[in-house]
Amino acid sequence: MSNRRMICPKCGAEMNQHATKIDYDVDDPALIDPVFGGAIKEVHTCPKCGRTELRAAE
C-alpha cells in the first residue's frame, strides 16, 4: 500500500485506497509484472463524489 495521497480529480477530496488489483489490459511490456502477468494497480474511491481511479502500485 502506498503512502502517497491521491486527490480526486473531480472534486478535490482525498481518496481512500480500497484494493490492489492486476490490470491485464496493458500494452507496455515494461509495466507487466512477470509473476502476475499484468500491471499491479491501486484502486482508490472518493468518499465525497464516488469517483473511482486506478494508479500504478509502488
C-alpha positions as protocol buffer text, in pm:
chain_id: "A"
residue {
  index: 1
  type: MET
  ca { x: 0 y: 0 z: 0 }
}
residue {
  index: 2
  type: SER
  ca { x: 129 y: 340 z: -98 }
}
residue {
  index: 3
  type: ASN
  ca { x: 175 y: 627 z: 145 }
}
residue {
  index: 4
  type: ARG
  ca { x: 113 y: 880 z: -133 }
}
residue {
  index: 5
  type: ARG
  ca { x: -221 y: 1056 z: -102 }
}
residue {
  index: 6
  type: MET
  ca { x: -445 y: 1053 z: -406 }
}
residue {
  index: 7
  type: ILE
  ca { x: -664 y: 1355 z: -464 }
}
residue {
  index: 8
  type: CYS
  ca { x: -990 y: 1319 z: -658 }
}
residue {
  index: 9
  type: PRO
  ca { x: -959 y: 1492 z: -996 }
}
residue {
  index: 10
  type: LYS
  ca { x: -1334 y: 1563 z: -994 }
}
residue {
  index: 11
  type: CYS
  ca { x: -1396 y: 1723 z: -653 }
}
residue {
  index: 12
  type: GLY
  ca { x: -1054 y: 1758 z: -483 }
}
residue {
  index: 13
  type: ALA
  ca { x: -1124 y: 1534 z: -182 }
}
residue {
  index: 14
  type: GLU
  ca { x: -865 y: 1286 z: -55 }
}
residue {
  index: 15
  type: MET
  ca { x: -944 y: 942 z: -194 }
}
residue {
  index: 16
  type: ASN
  ca { x: -943 y: 612 z: 0 }
}
residue {
  index: 17
  type: GLN
  ca { x: -744 y: 312 z: -122 }
}
residue {
  index: 18
  type: HIS
  ca { x: -964 y: 4 z: -129 }
}
residue {
  index: 19
  type: ALA
  ca { x: -772 y: -266 z: -311 }
}
residue {
  index: 20
  type: THR
  ca { x: -478 y: -367 z: -524 }
}
residue {
  index: 21
  type: LYS
  ca { x: -561 y: -544 z: -849 }
}
residue {
  index: 22
  type: ILE
  ca { x: -393 y: -688 z: -1156 }
}
residue {
  index: 23
  type: ASP
  ca { x: -462 y: -500 z: -1480 }
}
residue {
  index: 24
  type: TYR
  ca { x: -420 y: -745 z: -1769 }
}
residue {
  index: 25
  type: ASP
  ca { x: -509 y: -485 z: -2034 }
}
residue {
  index: 26
  type: VAL
  ca { x: -161 y: -328 z: -2051 }
}
residue {
  index: 27
  type: ASP
  ca { x: 23 y: -274 z: -2380 }
}
residue {
  index: 28
  type: ASP
  ca { x: 363 y: -168 z: -2240 }
}
residue {
  index: 29
  type: PRO
  ca { x: 572 y: -479 z: -2155 }
}
residue {
  index: 30
  type: ALA
  ca { x: 782 y: -273 z: -1911 }
}
residue {
  index: 31
  type: LEU
  ca { x: 475 y: -232 z: -1686 }
}
residue {
  index: 32
  type: ILE
  ca { x: 388 y: -602 z: -1670 }
}
residue {
  index: 33
  type: ASP
  ca { x: 482 y: -786 z: -1352 }
}
residue {
  index: 34
  type: PRO
  ca { x: 633 y: -1121 z: -1460 }
}
residue {
  index: 35
  type: VAL
  ca { x: 484 y: -1308 z: -1164 }
}
residue {
  index: 36
  type: PHE
  ca { x: 126 y: -1184 z: -1210 }
}
residue {
  index: 37
  type: GLY
  ca { x: 123 y: -1132 z: -1588 }
}
residue {
  index: 38
  type: GLY
  ca { x: -20 y: -781 z: -1568 }
}
residue {
  index: 39
  type: ALA
  ca { x: 34 y: -437 z: -1415 }
}
residue {
  index: 40
  type: ILE
  ca { x: -29 y: -404 z: -1042 }
}
residue {
  index: 41
  type: LYS
  ca { x: -269 y: -115 z: -973 }
}
residue {
  index: 42
  type: GLU
  ca { x: -412 y: 52 z: -662 }
}
residue {
  index: 43
  type: VAL
  ca { x: -788 y: 114 z: -661 }
}
residue {
  index: 44
  type: HIS
  ca { x: -900 y: 441 z: -498 }
}
residue {
  index: 45
  type: THR
  ca { x: -1253 y: 570 z: -438 }
}
residue {
  index: 46
  type: CYS
  ca { x: -1359 y: 922 z: -345 }
}
residue {
  index: 47
  type: PRO
  ca { x: -1573 y: 937 z: -28 }
}
residue {
  index: 48
  type: LYS
  ca { x: -1727 y: 1267 z: -141 }
}
residue {
  index: 49
  type: CYS
  ca { x: -1835 y: 1212 z: -504 }
}
residue {
  index: 50
  type: GLY
  ca { x: -1785 y: 834 z: -550 }
}
residue {
  index: 51
  type: ARG
  ca { x: -1538 y: 853 z: -840 }
}
residue {
  index: 52
  type: THR
  ca { x: -1302 y: 555 z: -878 }
}
residue {
  index: 53
  type: GLU
  ca { x: -943 y: 589 z: -1003 }
}
residue {
  index: 54
  type: LEU
  ca { x: -657 y: 345 z: -1062 }
}
residue {
  index: 55
  type: ARG
  ca { x: -285 y: 414 z: -1039 }
}
residue {
  index: 56
  type: ALA
  ca { x: 28 y: 206 z: -1062 }
}
residue {
  index: 57
  type: ALA
  ca { x: 124 y: 43 z: -733 }
}
residue {
  index: 58
  type: GLU
  ca { x: 469 y: 115 z: -589 }
}
